[in-house]
Amino acid sequence: MSENRTVPDIVIGRLPIYLRALTHMLEEGQRITASRDLADRLGISSAQIRKDLSHFGEFGKQGMGYDIAHLLDQIKRILQVDKIWDMALVGAGDLGHAIAFHGGFEGRGLRVACVFDNDSEKIGGRLGKFEIRDAANLAEQLGKLGIKIAIVAVPAGAAQAVVNDLVKGGVKAILNYAPISVTVPPDVKVQYIDPVVHLQRMTYYL
């Protein structure tokens, strides 16, 4: 979407947080909210929330707040999760197993559609409802499937080679669990999840 090219990335990064909070509010039976309510829940200033949302239009009315269902729909549209995105999971080890069975994707615009590994003992076997595919021809398979999002759950030493294949296969968004930074073309987005890094950040405050 054109919005993604003009809005600061840090703002885009907060939209899923707003989406999650609004979803909880709706589940609790709340129908209207104000930026102050969101601010109290999230620890983000109400002025920042209003500024973030203003990048995309006017969603509330002065003195009346936001219609939660409407704002939810609009943020889903902005993030393009008003449809389902199929994802490829590369790595069928313990971490891959946890990701494959994670129920948090469903209903939030995402779903794991296929699983790959390079272990001959795992290839052809099953990981839940998925048959584990051979990662040897990863790029070719992804190209045929038209998948644009992938999750990397492989050891650090294998991550760059896997990412290279993902890029060749047309993947444009990668969630990388491997504890290493990877190199990708400018038009490919990478997000990193390394629990150790987050834990080390917290130990500073202990």
N, C-alpha and C positions, 0 to 999 in steps of 0.2 A: 504494500500500500504506500501511497505517496507520503502519508503521515509519518511513516517510519524513517523517511529520509530527512525530514525537517525537524522532528522533535528530538531533544537530547536523549541519549540512550538511558541516562539515569532516570528520566521520567518514565520511559517505557518499562524500565525495571521495577517501578513502583506499581504499575497498573495491575499486575497479577496479585499483588498484596491487597489492593483495594477490592479486586474481584473476589478474593477469598473472604475478606471481612464482610462484604455485602451479601455473599452467599450464606454465611452464618446468620446474619441479621434476618434474612428472608426466611430461613429455616426456623428461626425463633419466633416467627410471626410478625416481625416488624415490617411495616410497609413504607414508611417515610423516615428519612434520616437527614441530618445536617452534617456539614463538614466537621463541626465540633464533635459530633458523636464518633465519626470515623477517627478523628484525631485522638480522642480519649482511648480508643481501642488499639490504635496502632503506634502511638508515641510519635506521630508526625504532626507538625503544626497544621491547624485548619487552613491557614493562609497558603501553605505549601500544597495542600490537597486541592484547594480551589485553583491555584495557579497551574497545577499539573493538568487538571481536567479542562481548563480553559484553552489548552492547546488544541482541543478537539471539538470545541463548540460550547454552547450553553445548555447544561443538562438540568439545572435547578432553577427555582424561582425565588427571588428575594423575599425572605421572611417565611418561605414555605418549605425550603429544603429540597431534597432529591427524592423522587419516586424510585425506590430501591430496584424494583423489577426492571424499570426502564433503563436505569443507569447500568445495571448488570448487562442487559442486552447490548447497550452501546459499547461497553468496555470489551465484551466478547467480540463484537464486530471489529473494533479497533485492533485487537490482538489476533484477529482471524481464527478464533477458537469457537466461532458460531457454526463450525463444521468439524468433522473428524479428520485428524491428521494421522496417517499410518506411520509407525516408526520401526526402524530396524534396530535390533539389539545385537551387538557384536561382543561375544564372550558369554559362555554358558557355564562359568564356574560358580562359586558361592555367591558372588555379588550379582552376576547375571541372573541366577536363580531368584534372588530376592527381588530384583527389578521386574522380572517376568511375572512374578506373583503379586506384585504391588497393585493394589486396587485403586490407588489414587488417580490414575490416568483416566479411567472411565468416567464419562459424564463431564469431563473438563476439556474436551476437544482433542484428546490424544489417546492413542492405543498402540501397544506393541503388536506388530503384524507378522514379524518373522525374526528368527534367532539364528545367528551364525557362530561357528567356532572352527578352529583348525585342528582340533584333537580328533584323530581318526577313531578313537574309542567312543567319542560322543556323537560324531556325525551320523545321522540316520536315526539316532535315539530321540527321546522325547524330553522336553522340558515343559511340564504341564500340558497344555493343549498344542504346543508347538513342536514340530519336527525340526531338529537341529540341522541346519544346512551347512554345506562345506563353504568355508570362507575363502577357499582358493580362487573362486571365480566371483568374488563379492561384487565388484564393480559391474560386471555383466548382469548379474541377477537384479541388482538394485535398479539398473537402467531399465530393465524390462518391467519391473514392478512400479516404477515411477515414484519411489519413495524419496522424500526431501529432508527427512529428519532421522537422525541416528543417535544411538546411545553407545558409547564405547566403554566396555567393562573388561578390559584386558590389562595384562601387566604393562608397566611403563615402557619396557624395552620393545614391545610390539605396537605401541600406540600410534607412532607416526606412520608406520607402514599401513596400518588399518585406516587411518585418516586419509592417507593418499588414495587408497582404493575407494573410500566413501566419496571423496571429491570427484574421482573419475566416474563414479556411478551416478553423479548428479545430485548428491546430497548437499544441501545448502545450510543446514543447521545441525550442530553436533553438541551433544552433552557428553563431556569427557570426565569419566571417573578415574582415569589413569593419573597417577601423581606425577605428571610431567606436562610441560607446555608443548603444544604442537604448532606446526607452521601450516597455514592454510592461505588460499588466495583471498584477496580483499572482499570478494562477494560471498564468502562463507563465514557464518557466525559460529563461534565456539564459546561455550560456557563450561566452567570447570567446577567440579565438586571433589574436594579433597578434605575429608573430615579431620585429618591430622592438622592441616593448616588452620582450620577454625578452632580446634582445641588448643593449639599453640597460641593463638591470638588470645584466648580466654585465660590461659595460665598466667599471662602477664599481670592480670588483675587479682590473682589469688594471693 
